[in-house]
């Protein structure tokens, strides 16, 4: 009997493996996948940053959802096991502005990278990196901000009460550099006719009075000529305008600032019905598209000449001459006698030696961008680079929603760097500010993200989509351009936090079916995993990755898509539409739509094909893809989904009546346009938090794409679903949060009234009383997706009554 027992002992592990390999996972449920993600999926580490000496990596984490919220963790560069930071160290570390999310200030280093100065809770701190000491510079009730070292490193310039101050680091002496005051300058009352006559008579009759007046005026002129650096700063009254971008040039002579009028306020109201008080409460929300903009002016104050003057931005070539495409079709010509567009200046950005100043100028309609050299003595601008787009200017590193553009100086204090979509993709450029010569540093059918210079100024580091638009990798490149070296090795999305030694990398890495975790890596070495975020229950399921494909659109374009193919097809398919418009969801990283990703796995289990499309307007594919929806949302973007439905029919024999379409926000908008204007290609849909009328959305986003309703009413009429509601033929689920301050609840209420008046049937609405635009409550997610699943099963599922064509 010993031989069979021994044989069984050898065979048992293999038998267990076979059983495990052939065992089917427990089917997913909506309740399971929509529960609190921290306790189900697992919480991924976020916002990693290094200590100043590079010995410790800090990050936020809530492993296995064991805490009510994320906790601060650390791991040494030699270590493998993250540990929770003790309370005393946590309090000390959180005073460092490297923490992303707690403090929005900026740490600024001196020229030798020995010290940094930063603001925390309205006070200023100095950190010595060599001595590892922190010194509090201010302890006041006022708010100090925007600290900068003087070029020689002996002082710190900062802003307090809308004025610039200089703190001497050796003596502690504090000096006010500007005297900018709210309101209007007081003035002597103008003399009436009688007093004016008497004053003129006195000066005419008496030599003594004339001589006194002449001497007084001469002394005032001499004081202005001989004004010393330690004299009180000149007083300038701001009026009723708002002050921003207050800066001092490195030489200490010029102060620059922007004054803007108060923007006209036309806020909207959103009502919250579920409140502690028991009373409905109004929430003040954003204005609608078309709200007038505020005029802003750039000023220069010459402290040496005791004078302040405005920079005339409208002298820039082309400041008046852009006419929208729909107006050109009508024969409208540029009119340089009218200031039709508002211009805004950002900067100036001073070279380290104070010799040059560069400003970025943008138009409110976002069709022009100038990078120009500013002569502060004459307040004149010389164009270094101009970017014009009849649609709108944007792209990685180029602000669109008010964020900061990629701009700065190379160490030679002569070349200025920026990003531009000049070639159709966002790339890195430099311009010689003295000669105007522009040089492109990166080139190709890919985009560059977050470029930064090494501390010695010899090397660029940046993230790029080079090689594949579906991946992100970290690169190194010489400062003047040239060969690019890829530093990350793992397929997927790599988000790198570079250590101070600029060799070690903390990589927040993810893949399609793998949530982000942290890895250590140095160039040439294999990545070393630091965190394990997924729960055992979540990781036990065989999550699908899908296949990234490209299908041919009706205009010949190759449209990227992610396709999930079921093992046992039921004859139906689901098309998912991502939100935001300008967002990428076909890639090899962990999706921001992770709940939907899990839901799609559930659908594949049940036999549905699932397809996720990066339609025209999506991010990641350059300027032409981004702007293909100009003046017509629901045009080329929707056609990509019509072509996706055709592809499913041609490749897998799925009839249009068995194809369901759904999505949220912009995805909800596309769903409505699909069912209202192209119903023959779909069998049903669910529109979640959908825009129904673009004239009721915000200005910043909408005006770029559709201009404004007053200027371009045609664009709004052909892009807004509410105008096409009579085309509804298929079952439609509308779901919306009632306290949505982004796409407001009013949007779907107006559409519901339109559908009622049209006598439409086969649609229903689900409302969520406590949800804003992005749902947060698991109960809301569960209810919404149970309803979506029921709609899918009833409209395009195997028991929907729609037959599959013979032979399929």
Residue pairs with C-beta under 8 A, 6 or more apart in sequence:
25 540
25 541
25 542
27 602
27 605
28 541
28 598
28 601
28 602
28 605
29 602
30 599
30 602
30 782
30 785
30 786
30 789
31 782
31 786
32 40
33 40
33 595
33 598
33 599
33 602
33 785
34 595
34 778
34 781
34 782
34 785
35 778
35 782
36 65
36 778
37 43
37 594
37 595
38 62
38 65
39 64
39 65
39 535
40 65
40 535
40 537
40 538
41 515
41 534
41 535
41 538
41 594
41 598
42 63
42 64
42 65
42 515
42 533
42 534
42 535
42 538
43 61
43 62
43 63
43 64
43 65
43 70
43 533
44 61
44 508
44 510
44 515
44 516
44 517
44 531
44 533
44 590
45 59
45 60
45 61
45 73
45 82
45 508
45 516
45 517
45 518
45 530
45 531
45 533
46 59
46 60
46 61
46 70
46 101
46 508
46 516
47 59
47 60
47 99
47 100
47 101
48 57
48 58
48 59
48 497
48 506
48 508
48 518
49 57
49 58
49 59
49 98
49 99
49 100
49 497
50 56
50 57
50 58
50 98
50 497
50 498
50 499
50 500
50 506
51 57
51 58
52 96
52 116
52 127
52 129
52 132
52 500
53 129
53 132
53 500
54 77
54 499
54 500
54 501
54 504
55 76
55 77
56 74
56 75
56 76
56 77
57 74
57 75
57 76
57 77
57 497
57 499
57 506
57 518
57 520
57 530
58 72
58 73
58 74
58 85
58 93
58 98
58 99
59 72
59 73
59 74
59 82
59 506
59 518
60 70
60 71
60 72
60 73
60 101
61 70
61 71
61 73
61 82
61 531
61 533
62 69
62 70
62 71
63 531
63 532
63 533
64 535
65 535
71 84
71 85
72 84
72 85
72 90
72 93
72 94
73 82
73 83
73 84
73 85
74 82
74 83
74 85
74 89
75 81
75 82
75 83
75 518
75 530
77 499
77 504
77 520
80 528
80 530
82 518
82 530
82 531
85 93
93 99
94 102
95 120
95 125
95 134
96 107
96 118
96 127
97 103
97 105
97 106
97 107
97 118
97 119
97 120
98 107
103 120
105 118
105 119
105 120
105 145
106 118
107 116
107 117
107 118
107 127
108 116
108 117
108 118
108 147
108 148
108 149
109 115
109 116
109 149
110 116
110 149
110 153
111 149
111 151
111 153
111 352
112 153
113 129
113 455
114 128
114 129
114 130
115 126
115 127
115 128
115 129
115 149
115 153
116 126
116 127
116 129
117 124
117 125
117 126
117 127
117 137
117 147
117 148
117 149
117 156
118 124
118 125
118 127
118 147
119 125
119 144
119 145
119 146
119 147
119 158
122 140
122 142
122 143
122 144
122 145
123 136
123 137
123 138
123 139
123 140
123 144
124 136
124 137
124 138
124 144
124 147
124 156
124 158
124 167
125 134
125 135
125 136
125 137
126 134
126 135
126 137
126 156
126 169
127 133
127 134
127 135
128 134
128 135
137 147
137 156
137 167
138 144
138 167
140 160
142 160
142 161
143 160
143 161
144 158
144 159
144 160
145 158
145 159
145 160
146 158
146 159
146 246
147 156
147 157
147 158
148 156
148 157
148 158
148 248
149 155
149 156
149 157
150 156
150 157
150 166
150 250
150 252
151 250
151 352
151 353
151 354
153 169
154 168
154 169
154 170
155 166
155 167
155 168
155 169
156 166
156 167
156 169
157 164
157 165
157 166
157 167
157 177
157 248
158 164
158 165
158 167
159 165
159 246
162 180
162 182
162 238
162 243
162 246
163 176
163 177
163 178
163 179
163 180
163 246
164 176
164 177
164 178
164 246
164 248
164 255
165 174
165 175
165 176
165 177
166 174
166 175
166 177
167 173
167 174
168 174
168 175
175 230
176 232
176 233
177 233
177 248
177 252
177 255
177 303
178 233
178 236
178 246
178 255
178 301
179 232
179 233
179 234
179 235
179 236
180 236
180 238
180 243
180 246
180 257
181 235
181 236
181 237
181 238
182 237
182 238
182 239
182 240
183 237
183 238
183 239
183 240
184 237
184 239
185 235
185 237
191 199
202 209
203 209
203 210
203 213
224 305
224 306
227 304
227 306
229 252
229 303
233 303
234 301
234 303
234 306
234 307
234 308
236 301
236 308
238 259
239 259
240 261
240 262
241 259
241 260
241 261
241 262
242 259
242 260
242 261
242 262
243 257
243 258
243 259
244 257
244 258
244 260
245 256
245 257
245 258
245 346
245 347
246 255
246 256
246 257
247 255
247 256
247 257
247 347
247 348
247 350
248 254
248 255
249 255
249 256
249 348
249 350
249 354
249 357
249 376
250 350
250 351
250 352
250 353
250 354
251 354
252 303
253 302
253 303
253 304
253 354
253 376
254 300
254 301
254 302
254 303
254 357
254 376
255 300
255 301
255 303
256 298
256 299
256 300
256 301
256 347
256 348
256 357
256 376
257 298
257 299
257 301
258 296
258 297
258 298
258 299
258 344
258 345
259 296
259 297
259 299
260 294
260 295
260 296
260 297
261 294
261 295
261 296
262 294
263 291
263 292
263 293
263 294
264 291
264 292
264 294
265 287
266 287
266 288
266 291
267 284
267 285
267 286
267 287
268 284
268 285
268 286
268 287
268 288
268 744
268 746
269 282
269 283
269 284
269 285
270 282
270 283
270 285
270 739
270 740
270 741
270 744
270 745
271 280
271 281
271 282
271 283
271 738
271 739
272 280
272 281
272 282
272 283
272 738
272 739
273 280
273 738
273 769
274 769
274 770
275 281
283 739
283 741
285 741
285 744
286 698
286 741
286 742
287 698
287 699
288 695
288 696
288 697
288 698
288 699
289 694
289 695
289 696
289 697
289 698
289 699
289 702
289 703
289 706
289 708
289 709
290 695
290 699
290 703
290 708
290 709
290 710
291 699
293 342
293 364
294 342
295 342
296 342
296 343
296 344
296 345
297 310
297 311
297 313
298 310
298 311
298 313
298 345
298 359
299 308
299 309
299 310
299 311
300 308
300 309
300 310
300 311
300 374
300 376
300 379
301 307
301 308
302 308
302 309
302 376
302 377
309 379
310 379
311 345
311 359
311 374
311 379
311 380
311 381
312 379
313 319
313 343
313 345
313 361
313 381
314 320
314 339
314 343
315 380
315 381
316 343
316 361
316 370
316 372
316 381
316 383
317 383
317 386
318 368
318 386
318 388
319 339
319 341
319 343
319 363
319 368
320 334
320 335
320 336
320 338
320 339
320 340
320 341
321 334
321 336
322 334
322 341
322 363
322 365
322 367
322 368
322 388
322 390
323 332
323 333
323 334
324 365
324 367
324 390
324 707
324 711
324 712
325 390
325 630
325 631
326 631
326 707
326 712
326 714
326 715
327 711
341 363
341 364
341 365
341 368
342 363
342 364
343 361
343 362
343 363
343 364
344 361
344 362
344 363
344 364
345 359
345 360
345 361
346 359
346 360
346 361
346 362
346 405
347 357
347 358
347 359
347 360
347 374
347 407
348 357
348 358
348 359
348 374
348 376
349 357
349 358
349 359
349 360
349 407
349 408
349 409
349 416
350 356
350 357
351 357
351 409
351 413
351 414
351 433
352 409
352 411
352 413
353 413
355 413
356 373
356 413
356 414
356 416
356 433
356 434
357 373
357 374
357 376
358 371
358 372
358 373
358 374
358 384
358 407
358 416
358 433
359 371
359 372
359 374
359 381
360 369
360 370
360 371
360 405
360 407
360 418
361 369
361 370
361 371
361 372
361 381
362 368
362 369
362 393
362 399
363 369
365 392
365 703
365 704
365 707
366 392
366 393
366 394
366 400
366 703
366 704
367 388
367 389
367 390
367 391
367 392
367 393
368 386
368 387
368 388
368 393
369 386
369 387
369 388
369 393
369 398
370 381
370 383
370 385
370 386
370 387
371 383
371 384
371 385
371 386
371 407
371 416
371 418
371 431
372 381
372 382
372 383
372 384
373 381
373 382
373 384
373 433
374 380
374 381
375 381
375 382
382 436
384 416
384 431
384 433
384 436
384 438
385 418
385 420
385 429
385 431
385 438
387 393
387 420
387 421
387 422
389 421
389 623
389 627
390 630
391 627
391 630
391 704
391 705
392 400
392 627
392 630
392 704
392 705
393 400
393 421
394 400
394 421
394 582
394 626
394 704
395 419
395 421
395 425
395 426
395 447
395 622
395 623
395 626
396 419
396 426
396 447
396 448
396 449
397 405
397 406
397 418
397 419
397 426
397 428
397 448
397 449
397 450
397 451
398 405
398 406
398 419
398 420
398 421
398 426
399 405
400 582
400 704
401 700
401 701
402 700
405 418
405 419
406 417
406 418
406 419
406 428
406 450
406 451
407 416
407 417
407 418
408 416
408 417
408 453
409 415
409 416
409 417
410 416
410 417
410 430
410 453
410 457
410 479
411 453
411 457
414 432
414 433
414 434
415 430
415 431
415 432
415 433
416 430
416 431
416 433
417 428
417 429
417 430
417 441
417 451
418 428
418 429
418 430
418 431
419 426
419 427
419 428
419 429
419 448
419 451
420 426
420 427
420 429
421 427
421 622
421 623
422 429
422 440
423 440
423 443
424 622
424 623
424 624
425 444
425 445
425 446
425 447
425 622
425 623
426 447
426 448
426 622
427 440
427 441
427 442
427 443
427 447
427 448
428 440
428 441
428 442
428 448
428 451
428 460
428 462
429 438
429 439
429 440
429 441
430 438
430 439
430 441
431 437
431 438
431 439
432 438
432 439
439 481
440 481
441 460
441 477
441 480
441 481
442 448
442 464
442 477
442 481
442 484
444 466
445 622
446 464
446 465
446 466
446 467
446 469
447 464
447 465
447 620
447 622
448 462
448 463
448 464
449 462
449 463
449 464
449 465
449 472
450 462
450 463
451 460
451 461
451 462
452 460
452 461
452 462
452 498
453 459
453 460
453 461
453 479
454 460
454 461
454 502
455 502
457 479
458 478
458 479
459 476
459 477
459 478
459 479
459 502
460 475
460 476
460 477
460 478
460 479
461 474
461 475
461 476
461 496
461 498
461 502
462 474
462 475
462 477
463 472
463 473
463 474
463 475
463 494
463 495
463 496
464 472
464 473
464 475
464 484
465 471
465 472
465 620
466 473
466 475
466 484
466 486
467 473
467 486
468 588
469 560
469 584
469 587
469 620
469 621
470 548
470 560
470 586
470 587
470 588
471 491
471 492
471 493
471 587
471 588
471 589
472 492
472 493
472 494
472 495
472 587
472 589
473 486
473 487
473 488
473 494
474 486
474 487
474 488
474 494
474 496
474 505
474 507
475 484
475 485
475 486
475 487
476 484
476 485
476 487
476 523
477 483
477 484
477 485
485 523
487 496
487 505
487 521
487 523
488 494
488 496
488 505
488 507
488 509
488 521
489 521
489 526
489 527
490 507
490 509
490 511
490 519
490 527
491 511
491 588
492 509
492 510
492 511
492 512
492 514
492 588
492 589
493 509
493 510
493 511
493 516
493 587
493 588
493 589
493 590
494 507
494 508
494 509
495 507
495 508
495 509
495 516
496 505
496 506
496 507
496 508
497 505
497 506
497 507
497 508
498 504
498 505
499 505
499 506
503 522
503 523
504 520
504 521
504 522
505 520
505 521
505 522
506 518
506 519
506 520
507 518
507 519
507 520
507 521
507 527
508 516
508 517
508 518
509 516
509 517
509 518
509 519
509 527
510 516
510 517
510 589
510 590
511 545
511 588
511 589
511 590
512 545
512 546
512 587
512 588
512 589
512 590
512 591
513 543
513 544
513 545
514 534
514 590
515 533
515 534
515 590
515 594
516 533
516 590
517 529
517 530
517 531
517 532
517 533
518 529
518 530
518 531
519 527
519 528
519 529
519 530
520 527
520 528
520 530
521 527
521 528
541 601
543 597
543 598
543 601
544 564
544 601
544 604
545 588
546 562
546 563
546 564
546 610
546 612
547 562
547 563
547 564
547 565
548 560
548 561
548 562
548 563
548 586
548 587
548 588
549 560
549 561
549 562
549 563
550 558
550 559
550 560
550 561
551 558
551 559
551 561
551 643
551 644
551 647
552 558
552 559
552 643
552 647
553 559
553 639
553 640
553 643
554 639
554 642
554 643
555 636
555 639
557 616
559 613
559 614
559 615
559 616
559 640
559 643
559 644
560 586
560 613
560 614
560 618
560 621
561 586
561 611
561 612
561 613
561 614
561 644
562 585
562 586
562 611
562 612
563 609
563 610
563 611
564 600
564 601
564 603
564 604
564 609
564 610
564 611
565 604
565 609
566 604
566 605
566 606
566 607
566 608
566 609
568 607
569 607
569 608
569 609
569 652
570 606
570 607
570 608
570 797
570 798
571 607
571 654
571 658
571 798
571 804
571 808
572 607
572 608
572 609
572 654
572 658
572 659
572 660
572 792
572 796
572 797
572 798
572 800
573 608
573 609
573 610
573 611
573 648
573 652
573 654
573 658
573 659
573 660
573 796
574 600
574 603
574 608
574 609
574 610
574 611
574 659
574 660
574 661
574 662
574 792
574 796
575 611
575 612
575 613
575 641
575 644
575 645
575 659
575 660
575 661
575 662
575 682
576 593
576 596
576 600
576 610
576 611
576 612
576 613
576 662
576 663
576 667
577 613
577 615
577 641
577 661
577 662
577 663
577 666
577 667
577 668
577 670
577 671
578 585
578 593
578 612
578 614
578 618
578 663
578 666
578 667
579 663
579 664
579 665
579 666
579 667
579 668
580 665
580 666
581 617
581 618
581 629
581 633
581 637
581 666
581 701
581 705
582 617
582 618
582 619
582 626
583 592
583 618
583 619
584 614
584 618
584 619
584 620
584 621
585 591
585 592
585 593
585 612
585 614
585 618
586 612
586 613
586 614
586 618
587 620
591 597
595 781
595 785
599 785
599 788
599 789
600 610
600 612
602 789
603 610
603 792
604 610
606 797
607 798
608 792
608 796
608 797
609 648
609 652
609 654
611 644
611 648
613 640
613 641
613 644
614 620
614 621
615 637
615 638
615 640
615 641
615 670
616 625
616 628
616 629
616 636
616 637
616 639
616 640
617 625
617 626
617 628
617 629
617 633
617 636
617 637
618 625
618 626
619 626
628 636
628 637
629 635
629 636
629 637
629 705
630 705
631 705
631 706
631 707
631 712
631 714
631 715
631 719
632 715
632 718
632 719
633 669
633 694
633 705
633 706
633 719
634 669
634 670
634 673
634 677
634 718
634 719
634 721
635 718
635 719
637 670
638 670
638 673
638 674
638 677
638 678
641 661
641 670
641 674
641 681
642 674
642 678
642 681
645 656
645 659
645 681
645 682
646 681
648 654
648 659
649 655
649 656
652 808
653 804
653 805
653 807
653 808
654 804
654 808
655 802
655 804
655 805
656 680
656 681
656 682
656 683
657 683
657 796
657 802
658 683
658 796
658 800
658 802
658 804
659 681
659 682
659 683
659 796
660 682
660 683
660 684
660 685
660 686
660 791
660 792
660 795
660 796
661 670
661 671
661 674
661 675
661 682
661 684
661 685
662 671
662 685
662 686
662 687
662 688
662 788
663 670
663 671
663 687
663 688
664 688
664 689
664 690
665 688
665 689
665 690
665 691
665 742
665 743
665 773
666 691
667 688
667 690
668 687
668 688
668 689
668 690
668 691
668 743
669 687
669 690
669 691
669 692
669 721
671 685
671 686
671 687
671 690
672 685
672 687
672 690
672 692
672 721
672 732
672 751
673 721
673 724
674 681
674 682
674 685
675 682
675 684
675 685
675 727
675 728
675 729
675 730
675 732
676 721
676 724
676 725
676 726
676 727
676 728
677 724
677 727
679 727
679 728
679 729
679 730
682 730
683 730
683 731
683 795
683 796
683 800
683 802
684 730
684 731
684 732
684 791
684 792
684 794
684 795
684 796
685 730
685 731
685 732
685 733
686 732
686 733
686 734
686 735
686 787
686 788
686 791
687 732
687 733
687 734
687 735
688 735
688 736
688 784
689 735
689 736
689 737
689 740
689 742
689 743
689 773
690 721
690 734
690 736
690 743
690 747
690 748
691 697
691 721
691 743
691 747
692 720
692 721
692 722
692 747
692 748
692 750
692 751
693 716
693 720
693 721
693 722
693 747
693 750
693 751
694 702
694 706
694 716
694 719
694 720
695 709
695 716
695 720
696 744
696 746
696 747
696 750
697 743
698 742
699 708
706 712
706 715
706 716
706 719
707 715
709 716
717 723
721 751
722 750
722 751
722 754
725 751
725 754
725 755
725 758
725 760
726 758
726 760
728 755
728 758
728 760
728 762
728 763
730 762
730 795
731 762
731 763
731 791
731 794
731 795
732 762
732 763
732 764
733 763
733 764
733 765
733 766
733 787
733 788
733 791
734 748
734 751
734 752
734 763
734 764
734 765
734 766
735 765
735 766
735 767
735 768
735 784
735 787
735 788
736 743
736 745
736 747
736 748
736 765
736 766
736 767
736 768
737 745
737 767
737 768
737 770
737 771
737 772
737 773
737 775
737 780
738 745
738 767
738 768
738 769
738 770
738 771
739 745
739 769
739 770
739 771
739 772
740 771
740 772
740 773
741 772
741 773
742 772
742 773
743 773
745 767
748 765
752 765
755 763
766 783
766 784
766 787
768 775
768 780
768 783
768 784
770 777
770 780
771 777
771 780
775 781
775 784
793 799
793 800
794 800
796 802
